[in-house]
Amino acid sequence: MPDTPELQKAFGQPPGQKVGCGFPVANLLVLFDLGTGFLMRIGAAPLRSHEMSRAATFHAEMQPNDVLVADRGFCSYAHLALLFQAEIHGVFRIHQQLIVNFRKGRPHASTGSLNNRRRSKGRPRSPWIQWLGHVDQIVEYVKPWHRPLWMTAEEYAALPVSLRVRELRYRIEQRGYRTRDVLLVTTLLDHTRYPSEDLAELYGQRWLVETNLRHLKQTLGMDVLRTKSLNNILKELAMYAIVYNLVRLVMLKAAQQQGTDLQRISFVDALRWLRTPPSKAMVSPLLCVPLRKGRVEPRVQKRRVKQYSLMTQPRNTLRRQLPLPGYA
């Protein structure tokens, strides 16, 4: 967004950039509906803030028995407990600092004296409850002593002292994927109603969030905001969200009329129709893209960047360093 004092104070800029050499950048948190792709809520925060500090405020957009799918950044005891209190289920990738062991009846780390904790180093903190399969089990997460900074002492004290969750692991054999083994934690404990294969497929659909964000930031052009005040920046984000949902509504109606899967309707073609809709009320047939399940592409960029040096000094300083006009 534009480099103004108000926006710099509200959002800040990436570290390593000198004053006057960068632009304010917002940390964006969004909540999508997995079935339709609609944007349910969007929120901007300072760049140097974690999404988890605002995740609990998004729970009001969900109903009891809804399922929240998110990456490992949202996997914490406090977040799982808040979802449990709201009767919302969660499917998260397990945080990289948690120790997971699928051995049947395995021991867990002691929370007693310092010597006991040293002897149990490397063990999971969660007591083992039930074995559901080779890499599928129910364990009990214990409430940590230290509360997260984004919660008050009263809110943290109201959380339960323990929570039963389900841990499972599945392997990705698709060529091109960096991650091979994925560890999940969920509050869906019934393994007959929610098989591990279905949970793995559900978490695999989390990647649709990245596609939706790409449409927001690239297709609609939200990656660079233009207004120069905090109030107008929030209005600009709201307008992008409205336009995005309008495009999604056109895609939904087109999928119903054409009798095809919603994921096959082209977002770009729906945007073109919305810009110049025909006189009739019915949505004209939109482009259907092929379902390329398991498609992978190399992480490279074809378009070359322009050959300019990066700004490492403020513009006023660089302007004074320009050579004076003269005659050769």
C-alpha positions in Angstrom: 0.0 0.0 0.0 1.2 3.6 -0.4 4.1 4.7 1.9 2.3 7.2 4.2 3.0 7.8 7.9 -0.5 6.6 8.9 -0.2 3.3 7.1 3.4 2.8 8.2 2.2 3.2 11.8 -0.8 0.9 11.3 0.9 -1.9 9.4 4.7 -1.5 9.2 7.0 -2.7 6.5 9.1 -5.9 6.0 12.3 -6.0 8.2 15.6 -5.2 6.6 14.2 -2.2 4.7 15.4 1.2 5.6 12.9 4.0 6.3 11.6 5.4 3.0 12.8 2.4 1.0 9.7 0.2 1.4 5.9 0.1 1.5 3.5 -0.8 4.3 2.4 -4.4 4.1 -0.6 -5.9 5.9 -0.9 -9.4 7.4 -4.2 -10.8 6.0 -6.4 -13.4 7.6 -9.3 -14.8 5.6 -12.0 -17.4 6.1 -13.4 -19.2 3.0 -16.3 -21.6 2.6 -14.8 -24.8 1.3 -17.8 -25.9 -0.7 -18.6 -22.7 -2.6 -15.4 -20.7 -2.3 -17.3 -17.7 -0.9 -15.2 -15.3 1.3 -16.9 -15.3 4.7 -14.6 -12.8 6.5 -11.4 -10.9 5.8 -9.2 -8.9 8.2 -6.0 -6.9 8.0 -3.5 -6.6 10.8 0.1 -5.3 11.2 2.7 -7.2 9.3 4.6 -8.4 12.4 1.6 -10.2 13.9 0.5 -13.8 14.0 -2.8 -14.9 12.4 -3.6 -16.9 15.6 -4.1 -13.7 17.6 -7.2 -13.0 15.5 -8.4 -16.5 14.6 -10.8 -16.7 17.6 -12.7 -13.6 16.4 -13.6 -15.5 13.2 -15.3 -18.3 15.1 -18.5 -16.2 15.1 -18.9 -16.8 11.3 -19.2 -20.5 11.9 -22.1 -22.7 13.2 -22.0 -25.6 15.7 -20.7 -28.9 14.0 -18.9 -26.9 11.3 -15.4 -28.1 10.5 -12.5 -25.7 10.3 -9.5 -26.7 8.2 -6.3 -24.8 8.6 -2.5 -25.2 8.5 -0.1 -25.9 11.3 0.1 -22.2 12.3 -3.4 -22.6 13.9 -2.6 -25.8 15.7 -2.4 -25.0 19.4 -4.1 -26.2 22.5 -5.9 -22.9 23.1 -7.3 -22.8 19.6 -8.5 -26.4 19.8 -10.1 -25.8 23.2 -11.9 -22.6 21.9 -13.3 -24.6 19.0 -14.4 -27.4 21.4 -16.3 -24.8 23.5 -18.0 -23.4 20.4 -18.9 -27.0 19.3 -16.9 -26.5 16.1 -14.6 -29.2 14.9 -11.1 -28.7 13.6 -8.7 -30.5 11.2 -5.2 -29.0 11.4 -1.7 -30.1 10.5 0.2 -30.8 13.7 2.6 -28.1 14.7 6.2 -28.9 14.0 7.2 -28.6 17.7 4.8 -31.3 18.9 6.2 -34.8 19.4 4.0 -37.5 18.0 4.5 -41.3 18.6 2.0 -43.8 17.2 3.3 -46.8 19.3 0.4 -48.5 21.0 0.4 -47.7 24.7 3.5 -45.5 24.4 4.7 -43.5 27.5 4.4 -39.7 27.7 6.5 -37.0 29.2 6.2 -36.4 32.9 5.1 -33.0 34.3 6.5 -33.6 37.8 9.9 -32.8 39.1 12.8 -31.5 37.0 14.5 -34.9 37.1 11.4 -36.7 35.8 11.1 -34.2 33.0 14.7 -34.7 32.0 14.3 -38.5 31.9 11.2 -38.2 29.7 12.8 -35.8 27.2 11.8 -36.7 23.6 8.5 -38.2 24.6 5.1 -36.8 23.7 3.4 -34.7 26.3 0.0 -36.2 25.5 -1.2 -39.3 27.4 -2.2 -42.2 25.1 -5.9 -43.1 25.2 -6.9 -45.4 22.3 -5.4 -47.0 19.2 -7.5 -46.7 16.1 -5.1 -48.0 13.5 -1.5 -48.2 12.4 -1.0 -44.5 12.4 -4.3 -43.4 13.9 -4.8 -42.8 17.7 -6.7 -40.8 20.3 -4.6 -38.9 22.8 -5.3 -36.4 25.5 -3.8 -32.9 25.1 -3.0 -31.3 28.4 -3.4 -27.6 29.0 0.0 -25.9 29.0 1.2 -23.8 31.9 1.9 -20.7 29.8 -1.0 -19.0 28.2 -0.6 -17.5 24.7 -0.1 -13.7 24.5 -3.3 -13.2 22.5 -5.5 -14.5 25.4 -6.3 -12.8 28.7 -5.7 -14.6 31.9 -9.5 -15.0 32.5 -10.1 -16.4 29.0 -7.2 -18.9 29.5 -8.5 -20.0 32.9 -11.9 -20.8 31.4 -10.4 -23.4 29.0 -10.6 -27.1 30.0 -7.6 -28.6 31.7 -7.4 -31.4 29.0 -8.8 -32.2 25.6 -9.2 -35.5 23.8 -8.1 -35.3 20.1 -7.2 -37.6 17.3 -3.8 -37.8 15.7 -3.2 -39.5 12.4 -0.6 -39.6 9.6 -0.8 -40.2 5.9 1.7 -40.3 3.1 1.8 -38.4 -0.2 3.1 -40.4 -3.1 2.4 -37.8 -5.8 5.5 -36.7 -7.6 6.5 -33.1 -7.2 5.2 -32.6 -3.6 7.8 -31.4 -1.1 6.0 -32.9 1.9 5.8 -36.7 2.0 4.4 -37.5 5.5 1.5 -35.3 6.8 0.5 -35.4 10.5 -3.0 -34.2 11.3 -4.8 -33.5 14.6 -8.6 -33.3 14.7 -11.5 -33.3 17.1 -13.4 -35.7 14.9 -12.9 -38.8 17.1 -15.2 -41.3 15.4 -13.0 -43.2 13.0 -15.8 -45.2 11.5 -17.8 -42.1 10.6 -14.7 -40.1 9.7 -12.1 -42.5 8.2 -8.5 -41.4 8.0 -8.6 -41.5 4.2 -11.5 -39.0 4.1 -9.7 -36.7 6.6 -6.6 -36.8 4.4 -8.7 -35.9 1.3 -10.3 -33.1 3.3 -7.0 -31.6 4.3 -5.8 -31.9 0.8 -8.6 -29.5 -0.3 -7.1 -26.9 2.0 -5.0 -25.9 -1.0 -8.1 -24.3 -2.5 -7.5 -21.5 -0.1 -4.3 -20.7 -1.8 -6.1 -20.6 -5.2 -8.8 -18.4 -3.8 -6.1 -16.0 -2.4 -4.4 -15.9 -5.8 -7.7 -14.8 -7.4 -8.1 -12.1 -4.8 -4.5 -10.8 -5.0 -3.6 -11.5 -8.7 -6.8 -11.8 -10.8 -8.6 -9.0 -9.0 -5.4 -7.0 -8.3 -5.6 -6.8 -4.5 -1.9 -7.4 -4.1 -1.3 -3.6 -4.3 -3.7 -1.3 -2.6 -4.0 2.4 -3.8 -5.7 4.5 -1.1 -3.6 6.4 1.4 -5.5 6.4 4.7 -6.3 3.5 7.1 -10.0 4.0 6.8 -9.9 3.9 3.0 -7.6 0.9 3.0 -10.3 -1.0 5.0 -13.0 0.2 2.6 -10.8 -1.0 -0.4 -10.4 -4.4 1.1 -14.2 -4.6 1.7 -14.9 -3.7 -1.9 -12.5 -6.4 -3.2 -14.3 -8.9 -0.9 -17.7 -7.9 -2.3 -16.5 -8.2 -5.9 -14.9 -11.5 -5.2 -18.1 -12.9 -3.8 -20.1 -11.5 -6.8 -17.8 -13.5 -9.1 -18.3 -16.6 -6.9 -22.0 -16.1 -7.1 -21.9 -16.0 -10.9 -19.7 -19.2 -10.9 -22.2 -21.0 -8.6 -25.2 -20.1 -10.9 -23.3 -21.1 -14.0 -22.4 -24.5 -12.4 -26.0 -25.1 -11.6 -27.2 -24.2 -15.1 -24.5 -26.1 -16.9 -24.8 -29.1 -14.6 -21.0 -29.2 -13.9 -18.8 -29.1 -10.8 -18.2 -25.7 -9.3 -14.5 -26.1 -9.3 -14.5 -26.4 -13.1 -16.0 -23.0 -13.7 -13.4 -20.4 -14.7 -13.0 -17.5 -12.3 -11.5 -15.3 -15.0 -14.4 -16.0 -17.4 -17.0 -15.3 -14.7 -15.2 -12.0 -14.0 -15.4 -11.1 -17.7 -19.2 -11.9 -17.7 -19.7 -9.8 -14.6 -18.0 -6.8 -16.3 -20.2 -6.9 -19.4 -23.2 -9.0 -18.6 -25.8 -9.6 -21.4 -29.3 -8.2 -21.2 -30.9 -11.5 -20.2 -31.0 -12.5 -16.6 -29.6 -16.0 -17.2 -25.9 -16.5 -16.9 -24.4 -17.4 -20.2 -22.4 -20.6 -20.4 -19.0 -20.0 -18.9 -15.7 -21.7 -19.7 -15.2 -25.1 -18.0 -11.6 -25.9 -17.1 -10.5 -29.5 -16.9 -10.2 -31.2 -13.5 -6.4 -31.7 -13.2 -6.3 -33.6 -9.9 -2.8 -34.1 -8.6 -1.3 -31.6 -11.1 2.1 -30.2 -10.1 4.2 -27.5 -11.7 7.9 -26.5 -11.1 8.2 -23.6 -8.7 9.9 -21.3 -11.2 9.0 -17.9 -12.7 9.0 -17.5 -16.5 8.5 -13.7 -16.7 11.7 -11.8 -16.3 12.0 -9.0 -13.8 13.1 -5.6 -14.9 16.8 -4.9 -14.5 16.7 -2.1 -11.9 18.5 -2.0 -8.6 16.6 -2.1 -5.4 16.1 1.1 -3.4 18.4 1.0 -0.4 18.3 4.7 0.5 15.4 7.2 0.7 14.3 8.8 -2.5 15.5 12.3 -1.4 19.0 11.0 -0.7 19.2 9.2 -4.1 17.9 12.3 -5.9 20.7 14.4 -4.5 23.2 11.8 -5.8 22.1 12.2 -9.4 24.7 13.9 -11.7 24.0 17.5 -12.6 23.0 18.2 -16.2 25.9 19.4 -18.4 27.4 19.3 -21.8 29.7 16.5 -23.1 
